[in-house]
Amino acid sequence: MKQVLIHRGQVRVNDVPAPLVEPGRVLVEIAYSLISTGTELTSIQSSGQPLIKQALEQPERIKKLWDHLRKQGIKKTIAEVRGQLGQPTPTGYSCSGIVIQVGEGVTEFQPGERVACAGSGFANHAEIVLVPRNLVVKVPEGCDLKEAASVTMGSIAMQGVRRADPRLGESVAVIGLGLLGQITVQLLKAAGCRVIGLDLDGRRAALSTQLGADRAFDSSELDVSNEIRHLTGDHGVDATIITAASQSDSIVQQAIEITRKKGRVVVVGAVGLGLKRSPFYEKEIDFLISCSYGPGRYDPRYEGKGLDYPHAYVRWTENRNMQEYLHLIADGKVKLGLIIEREYPLAEAQQAYEELHTAVEKPLGALICYPFDGARSQSDKLDTKVMLKTRPMSGKINVAVIGAGGFAKSIHLPNLQKLSDLYHLRAVVDIIGSNAKATAEQFEADYATTNYGDVLADNSVDMVMITTRHNTHAPITIAAAQAGKAVFVEKPMALNQVELDTLVGILKETHVPFMVGFNRRFSPAARRAREIIGERQNPLMILYRMNAGYLPPDHWTQTEEGGGRIIGEGCHIFDFFQFLIGVPVMEVSATAIASQTEHILSGDNVSVTLRYTDGSVATLFYTALGSSDLAKEYIELFADGKTLVLNDYRSLRVHGAKVKGWTASVQDKGHLGELRAFAAYLREPAKPPIALNDLIETSKISFVVFGGGNGRNQCASVIDSQKNAPALKNK
C-alpha cells in the first residue's frame, strides 16, 4: 500500500507493507484524510533539523541521552538517536473510509460499513489503516465521507466547547479562526450562544460570520477589549475559547482581559502559558485546559484495549464526541463546504504540503483523496510484504527479526551488522508497516513485512530473532519451531507454566536450535568472573543488587503483555546465577515489600534467595524504589577468600587474589557475545550456548518468585530427582 511519510523535512509517498487485522481493531480502506495545516507542517519543519538538535529539544530525552553517552559512548548514542529520530515517520490523524475486516472481539462494525477514524499513529495518511475500536465511529446518513474525514478536529473542537460549559444566551469569544476555530464557532451557535470571533486574518474573520458568528474582528486592526466591552455591556464575555496556535503569551492575556469576572477561559490550541497572577486573581477566572478529543484520550486501556467508560458516569467520551460531531454534520448544524478549501490526490501529497507551506493565503482545510471505489479488490493494497532486494545471502545465516522496537534497533540490529561475516539480515517484521520498511532499509534487509507468517514460509530464512512484547514470545517461537526455523527469542521464554510446557514440548519434538537472550552470561565481566572462581573448593555466595528504576503500574511490562518485571527482567539474574554456580537450584525463597501506596508495586521490590545443590547461596535484591543516579546493577561474589565486585558491567575488581579483573570505557552486557555464540552453535550444532534444562529452570524460578513478589512469601523446591530437571514444587 502507499503511505505519506515525513523524513528530514521532506514528504514522500512510499510503498509500505499493509497492516494485518488484530484483535480489538478495525482494518479500514481510506477514502479521504484531513491534513492538519498547523500540526503537520510544524512536524515536517522539525524533522528537517539535525538529529541531535531534535533529541535535545525534547526535554524528556535529555537525561536518557546523557545516560546513553555515559554508558554506551558517543558512537552508539549517535547511532541510537539516528535510529529513533532519523527514520521516516507516519503523519495524519483524521480520516474516513470503508471497513475491510474487523478483529476478534469487534462486533459493532461490519465489512463494508462507512466509518471515520481518529488518532495519531493510527488514522494516518495511508491507503489502509488499522485503528482501535474506540477510535472508530460509523458515518451516519447525511454525512459524506469527505466531511467525515474531519472527525478528529471536530471532536477536539467539541471537547473544548464542553470544557467551556456554555449556557443558552451566553456570550463566548473564540480566539483563532482556523479550521478548529471555525468548527468551534458553529458548535457554539448550535448550543445557543452569542459568538464573537477574533483572528489576525480578516478573511477568516469574515468567513466565521458566514458560518454563524454574531461578530468577528481582525484583532490587529482595532482595540479588541474596547469592542468586547461595548458588545457585552461592559461585562466581558462569559467564556473565551482559545483555538489559536502561537508561542506568544499575549493570547492568554487577551483572553483574560475580554472575559468577565468569574468567567471561563479554555485553552484548546497550543499557546504560550506565561500567566500573570494579578488578572486571574482579580477576576477569579476559571482557567481550563481541554485534552484533545475528550475523556479516554491518552488512556491506553480506553484507546488501545477498547475498554469503554460507563455511559452513566462519563457521558461524553472521545468516541461519543466523534459520533455526535458527525451527527451534527448530518443534521446541517456544522457545515464544512466553505472550510475545506483544497483537495489533493494521494499521488500529489508531496506537492500538497509544499503548496501549503509556501502559500501566502493558507487554506483552512485540505484533504488527501485516495484511489478508492468500495467495490474493487484491495489485494494490491493489502500486500503485507515489500521487497527491497532480490535474494538471500549464501554462506551466511539468513535471519529475520520479528519486532522492530527500540531495543531491537538500538542493540540487536546494529550487532547483526557488526557480525555481517556471520549473519545476513533477510527480513524485518513489525506490525507497523512504515517502521518495518524504514528499519529494513536502515539495516539493509532484503524485505519488510507486517506478517511473521511471510518469514516462516520463506525457505531461505535460517533463523528468526523474536523481539516482540513478552506475551507473544511463546506463540511465535512455537510457530517458528514448527516451521523448522532456528529461534533466538528475547527473554522471557514464556509467561506461565502452561506456555512453558507447551513450548518445551514443541522444542523437544522439532529439535530446532533454540536460545533465549540471556546476554549477561556472555558479558566479558561475567566470563572473567567465572574463570577466576572456576576452581573454587567451597560454595559460592552472590549478592546481586538490581536498581531497576520505577515504572508505573500501567506500563506494558507490568500488564498481561509483559508479565511483570520479575518474569520479564529478573529472569536475567537467575540465569546469571546459574552460569556462575553451574548446578541446579534446590530451594527458592522470595519476600516482597508490603507496599502502602498503589503506585508502588510489591512485585517490583523483592528479595530473592536461591539455594543450590552444592550449598551455594545467591541473593537478588530487586527494587524500583532507588534513585536513577545510582548504577543499575552491582554484584558481589564471595568464594575461597576472594571477593569479586562487578559494577554495572563496566568493571570487575578482584580482592584477595593477584589476578586481573576487567574494565572497559563503555558498558558491555554481552549482547554481541550471545550472537557470536549462537552463530557458532548454528554452524556446529554440538552443545547449545545455554542448555534447555537451564532455560527451563530459569523460567520456573521466575514463576515462583513472581508469586512471592505479589505479596506471598514463597519457598519452593526445584529438583525433580527422576529427570534431574527443575520441577518447582511448593513445600
N, C-alpha and C positions, 0 to 999 in steps of 0.2 A: 504494500500500500504506500501511498505518498503522504508525507507529513511535513509541516512547516517547522523548521528548526532554526535556532539562533546560535551563531558561532562567531565569536570575536568581532562583534559589531556588525555582522552580516546576517541576512536572512536567506535561507535556502529551502527549496522544496526537494526533499530526499526520499528515496525508496527505503523503507524500513520494514522489518518483519511485523506482520499483523498480530494483535493480541489474541490470546486464547480465552474463551469464556471461563470464568471462575465462579465458585460458589458465592452467592450473595451479590453478584454483579450482573450487569446488563451490557451486552455487546450491541453497539449501535452503528449503523451506516449513516454518515453525516451528509446532510443536505446544505446547511449553512452554519457558519461560525462567525461570531462577532469579534471584530478587532477592537481592543481597548486602546484607543489612540494615546492615552496618557500612560498607563501602566506598562504596556508592551514597548512603546518607544523608549521609555526610560530604561527598561531591561536591556534593550538592544544596545543603547549607548553605554551602559555599564559593562556589558560583555566585551566591548571593544577596548577596555582599559587593560593595562598589564596585569598578569595573573596575580602577582604578589600584591599589587595595589587592591585588586578585588578582595583578596583574603583579608588584608588589613582594614578595609572599610567595613568589614563585618565584625563588630566587637566580640561576638561570641566565639569567633575563630582565633582571636589573637592569642589567648592563653594556650589553646590547643596547638597553634603554630609554634609557639615558644617551646612547649613540651617536646614536640617532634624535633625541633632543632637541637635541643639538649640531648635527646636520646638517640636520634637517628642520623644526625648530621645534616649538613646543608644539601647534599646531593639528593638524598632520599626524601627530604622535606620538599624540595622543589618539585621532585617527581610526583609526590602525592598532591601538591597544590595543582600541578598541571593536570593530573588525572581527575581531580574533583571539579575544578573550575574551567578547565580548558576544553572539555567536551561539548559538542552541540547539545543544546537543551530544548525541550519542547516549549511551546508558548500557546497562549489561548486558554480560556476558562469558561466559555459560554457557547453552546451550540444546540442544534436541533437535527432530528433525522428520524430514521425508521429502525425499530428493534429487529436485529438479526437472530440473536439467540439470548436465552436467559440462563443464568447459572443455577445450580442446585439451591433450593430453598426460596427462590424468587417465584412468587405466584401472582403478583399483581400486574405483571407485564406479560405480553404475548408477542411472538414474532409478527412483524407487520404493523404493529401499532406506532403511531406518531408520538414522539417524545422530545422533551427538551432536557438538556444535561448541564450541570454546573460543576465547578471545582477545578482549581489549578492542579495540573498533573493528571487530570482525568479527561475533562471536556476540552481537549486540545484541538488545534487546527490540524486535523488528520482525517483521512477518509473513513477510518474505523476507530472507534474509541470504546474502551471498557470502563464502565462507570459504576461505582457502588450504588445500590438500590435507593438509598436515601438522598442521592444527588440526581435522581431521575424523576421526572413527572410526565404524565400524559398531557398531550396538547389537546385542549377542548375544541369542539366545533366552533367555527367563527374566528379562530386564531390560526393564521397560516404559519408554515414552518419558518418563513423568513422573519416574521415578527417574533416567533417563539425563541429564536436564537439569542434574543436579548435577555433571556430569563435570569441570568446571573446579575446583570446590572439592575434589573427590575427588582429582584429580591433584596439587593443591597439598599436600593432607594426605599423600599417598603420598610425594612428594618429601621432605617434612620427616621422615617416618619413615625413608626411605632414608639421609638425611644422618645420622640418629642411629645408624645401623648396629646395630639391636637384635639380640641373640642370644637363643636359646631359654633361657627361665628367668630372664632379666634383669628387673630392676625399672625401670620407666620412669614418670616423672611427666609429666602433661600439665597445663600451667597455662593456663586459659582453655577453658571448655567450651561455647562457642558452636557453631555449625554445623561449623566447621573442627575444633574440638576433639573433638566427638562422633564425627566420622568417624575422626579420628586414634586415638581410644580403640579403635575396632573394628578398625582396621588393625593395631594393636599386639597385640591379642588374637589376631588371625589369625596373627601372627608368633610366637606362643607366649610372650608376655611377661606379667609381672605388672604391672598398670596401676593407677596412683594418680592420680585426677583432682582438680584444685583449681580453684575458682571462687568469686567473691564472691556468686554466686546459688545458694542452696540447692536451688532447683528443678532447675537444670541439673546440679548435683552428683548429685542423686537419679536423674535421667534417665540419667546416664552409667553408674551401677551397673546399670540395666536393660539397657544396651547392652553390658555386659561388663566394666566397670571393677571391679577387685577391691576397691578402697576409693575413696571420694570424699568430699571435705570442703568445707564452706563456709569458706574461708580467713579470713573476717572474724570467725569465732566461736571459733577455737582457735589454739593455738600450732602452726603447721604444722611447723616444724623439729623440735619435740619429737615430734609424731606420726610423722613420717617416720623419726626415729631409732629409735623402738620397732618400727616395721614392718620395718625393714631391719637389725635387729641392730646399730644404732649405726654402720652403714657409710654410709648415704645411698643414694639411687637410683643406678643405673648411668648413666642418662641422663635429661635433662629436655628436653621439647619445649614451647616457648612458642608457643601459638596465640592468646594474648590480644591485645587492641588497646588500648594506653594510652600516653600520653606520659611516664608515670612511669618513673623509673629503678629503682624498688624491685622491679619484677617480675624483672629480670635478677639483682639482688642476692639475691632469694629463691631463684631457681633455683640460684645458686652455693652457697647455704647448704645446700640439701637434696640436692645431688649429691655423690657420693663422690669421694675423691681419684682423680685420673686419669680421671674420668668425662667425659661429653659434655653440653654444653648447645647446643641447636639453636633458633635464632630463626626462626619461620615468620611470626608476626604482626608488626604494626607497634608496636614498643615503644621506650621511651627507652633509649638506649645510653650513658648516662653511667656508664662502668665504673670500678670501683675495682681497682687493680692487685693489692693485697695478697691478697684471697681467691683470685683466679686463680693467682697465683704460688704461694701456699702449697699449694693443692690440685692445681696443674698440670692444670687443666681445659682440655679442648679446646672452644673456642668456635666454633660453626659457624653460618653463615647459609644458609638454604635459598632458592634462587632460583626461586620461583614453581612452575611446572608441572614443571620438570626441564630437563635438557640440551636446548638448542635454543631456549629462551625468550630473546627479545630478539636472536636472531641472524637478521638479515634474509635470509641465504642459506637458512637452515632454514625459517623461518616464511613468508617472502614468496616465495621461489623454489622451495620444495619439495625442497631438497637434503637427503637423509637422512644420518645418521651411520651408519657401518658397525655392524651388529649385534654383531660380534665385539669391537669396541673401545668402543662406548658401548651397553651392554646396555639401559639404561633412559632413553630419550629422553622428551620430554614427550608425544609421540604414544603411545609404548608404555606410559607411565604411565596415560594416558587409557584405553587399551584394557584394561589389567589391572584398573583400578578397576571398569569396567563388568562384567568377568568375575566379580569378587568379589561384586558385587550379584547377578548371575545365579546364583551358587553359594550365595547366602544368607549369605555371610560379612560383608557390610555391609548393614544394614537402615536404611531411611530413613523408615519409616512413622511413627515417633514424633518424627522430627526436622522433617519438612516439615509445618508446622502451619497454613499458610494457603494458599489458592489463590484468585486473583482473575482475572476475565475481563479481556481487554485493554482493553475499554471503561471499566473501573473502575480503571485503573492509577493515575490521579491520587489517587483515594480510597485506594488501597492504600498509597501512600507516605505520605499524611497519617496513616493509622492506624498505620503502622509507626513514624512519628516521634513520635506522641503517646501510644502505648500504654505503660502503666505496666509491663506484662509483655510484652516484645517476643518475638515468635516466633523460634525458631531458624532456621527456613527458610520461605520464601514463594515461591510460583510465580505467574507470569502464564500463563494458558492462552489459546489463540488459536482463533478460528473456523476449524476445521480438520477436514476429513474426507478423507483421502487420495484420494478418487475425483473430487471435483468440480473443475471447471476453475478454474485460478488466474488467468484472464485479467484479472480486475479488480485482482488484487494485482500483476500483472506489468506494469502500465502504467508506462512509463518517463517520462511527461510529466505535470506538474501545472500547470494554468493558474492564473494569478494575476489576469490582466486579460483583456480580451476581444479587443482588436485592436491592430495596429501603429500607429505614428505616421506620418502622411503628411507629406511635405515635409522629412523628415529621413532620415539614413542609419540604417536599422534594422540593428543589429549584434547578433550572437550571440557571446558569449565562451565559448570552449571551454577549460575548465581553470580552476577557481576556487580556485587555491592562494594562498599568502600573497602572492606577488608581484602577481598579478592584483588581489587585494583591497586591497592597500596602494598600488598605483601606477595601473594601467590603469583599474580600475572607478571610483575617485574622479575620475580625469581625464575619463572619459566623462561623468560627472555635471557636471563643470565646463563641459564643452563641449556641454551639453544643447541649445544652439541649433543644433548641427550633427548630433549623434548621438542616437539613441533606443535604449536597451537592450531589444532584443526578447527575448533568451533568455540563460540561463546554463546551461552544460553542465558537469557534473562526475561522475566515476564514483561518488562518494558522494552518494546522493540527498538526505540531510539537509543536506549542505553546499551542494548545488546550490540547494535551495529557500531555505535561510536567506540565501544570498548574493543570490539573485534578489529576495527580499523586502527585504533591506537596501538594494539599489541600484535597486529599483523596476522590475524587469524584468517582461515580460508573462508569461513562464512559465519553468519549470525542467525540466531533463531530464537523464537519465544517458546518453542515446544521441545522439551528434552527428548521426546519421542523421536525427533529427527536425528539426534546423535546416536540414540540407541539402535536405530535402524541403519546407521552408516557403518558399513563393514570396515571402513578404513580407520575408524576410531578405536584405538587400542585401550584407552583408559579414560575414565571420567573423574573429574575433580568436583566434588559437591560442596559448595559454599553457600547454600541457601539457609533459610531460617531453620531452627533446630527441629521443629515438628515435621519437617519434610525429609530429614536425613535418612531415616529408616525406610520409608516408602520408595524414595528414589534409589537408594542403594539396592533394595530388593529388585526393583525393575532392571537396574543396570547389571546386576549379577545374573539375572535370568536371561539377559541379552548377551551374556558372555564377556562383559567388559571388566577389565581391572578397575578397582574402585579405590580412590583416595577420598575419604569423607572427613570434613572438619568435625571436631567434637561438637556435641556428644554423639556417640554411636546410636543411641536410642533414648527415648524419654521415659520409658517404663518397662517393666518386666515382660509384658506381653509382646511389645515391639521387639525387645531384645531377643526373646525366644524365637520369634518368627524369623528374624533376620539371621540369627545364628544357624537355624535350620537350613535356610536357603544357601548360606555361605558354605556349609558343610556339604550340601548337595551339589553345588555348582563348582566348588574348588577354585573360584576366581581369585586372583591376587587381591588382597584387601589390606587396607591400612587406615587407621584413624589419625587425624592430625595432632597427635600429642607431641608437639615440637620441642618442649623443654628438655626432654631426654637427649635431643640431638644438638643442644647448645654446646659450645666449646667449654663453658664453665662446668656443666654437668658431666661431660665426658672426662674432663680433667679431674673432677672430684672423685669419680668412680675409680680412675686409675690410682689415685692416692690412697683410697681406703680399700682397694680391691683385695689386699692380703690381710685384712683385719682378722683378729682372733676372737673377738668378743662382739656382742650385739652392738648395733648402731643406734644412736639416738639422734633424731632430727627435729628441729623446730622450724616451721615454715610460717612466716607472717605474710599474709596477703592483705595489704591495704587497698582493698578493691575499689573504693570510691563509691559514692552514693548514686543510685539510680532510682527514680520514682517507681511506685508500685505499678503504674500503668505502662512502664517501658516494656517493649515487646519481650525482652528476655525474662521478665517476671510473669508473663502470661502463659497461656497454653501453647503459644508459638515458641517460647523459649524454654519452658520447663523449670525456671528458677535458676539462680546463679550457681548453686552447688552442682546441680546436674550439668549446667551449661559451661561453667568455668572451673569449679572446684575439682572436677574430674582430672584436669591437667595435673594437679598436685598429687592426686592419688597415683597417677601413672609415674610421676617423678619419684615418688617414694619407692614404687615397685622396681623402677630402673636401678636405684641405688642399693636396695636391700636384696632383691633378687629371689625372694621366697614368698610363698602365699601368705595372705593375711589370715590371722587366727581370730581376731576379735575387733569389733568396731564400736567405739563409744562416741556419741555426739551430744553436745549440750549447746543450746541456743540461749540468747538473752530473752528475757521477758519484756518485750517492748511495751512502752507506756503510751505510745502515740501511733496512729495509723500509718503515718508516712515512713516510719522505720520498721522494716520487716525483720522478724526474728530470723528467718532463713538466710538473711544477708549477714548475720553476725553469729558465727558458730565456732565453737572449739571442738575439734575432732581429734581423737586419739586412736591410732591403729596399732595393734599388737600382732607381731609376725611370728611365724613358727620357729624362727631361730632365736626368739627372745628380743629382737629389735622393737623399738617403740618410736613412732613418728607422730608428731602433732601438727595439725594445721590450725592456725589461728586466722580465721577469715572474717574480715569486718568491713562494713561500709560506713563506719562511724568516724573514720580518721580524716586527717587533712590531706588534701592533694599535694601539699608542699613536701610531704614525706614520700620517699620512693615506694613504688607499689609492692615489690617483692624482696624479701630479705630472708635468708636461710642460714641456720647454724647447724653444722653436723659435728657430732662428737663420737670418736672411736679410738680406742687404744692410746689414749693420752694426746691425741691430735684433735684440734678444732679447726674446722673449715668454715669460713664466712663468705657466703655468696651474696653480693649486693646488686640486686636488680639486673642481673645478667650482664653486668658491665665489668665486674671484677670478682676474683676468687682469691681470698687471702688464706694463708695456711699458718697456723700456730702450732708449735710443738714438734715440728719436723723441718729439716733443712731441705725442703723441696720447693720448686717454683709453683706458684699458683697460676693465675691467668688474669689478664686485663686487656681492655680494648677501649678505644676512644668513643665508640658507639655501642649501643645495646645489641646483643646477639642472642635471640631466644631460640635459635635453632631451626627457623623456618626453611632456610636454604639447605641445611643439612638433612632435613627429613625428606626433601625432594630428591636429593642425591641418593639417599638410602633406598627410597622406593624404586628409583630408576635401576639401581644395581640389582634389586630383587626381581624386577620385571625381566631383566636380561639374563639373570641366572637364578631362577626360582628355587633356591635351596631353603635357607632359613629366612623367614619374613623379618622385617625390621622390628616388629612388635608381635609377639606370639598371640594367637587368637585367644587363648586362655587368659592371658594377661589383660587383653582388651575387655573380655567378659567380666573379669574380676573388678576392674576399674569401674565399669558401668554399674555393677551390682553394689559396690561400695557407695557410689554416689546416690543410688536409690535409698539405701539405708540411712545415709547421712541426711538426705532431703527430708526423711521422716522425722529425724531428730531436730532438724533445723526448723520445722514447723511447730516447735513448741513441745515435742515429745522427746524426752531423753531416751536415747536408743543405745542398746547394747546387743550386738549380734555376732553369731559365729559365722565364719565364711569358708569352712572346709567341708568338702564332700570327699570323704576318705575313699569311697569306692572308685571315683573317677579322677581323684586328685585335681579337681577343678572347683572353682568357687561356686558355692550354692548358699547364698546368705539365708540363714535360718535364725529367727528370733529365739533368744533363750527363754 
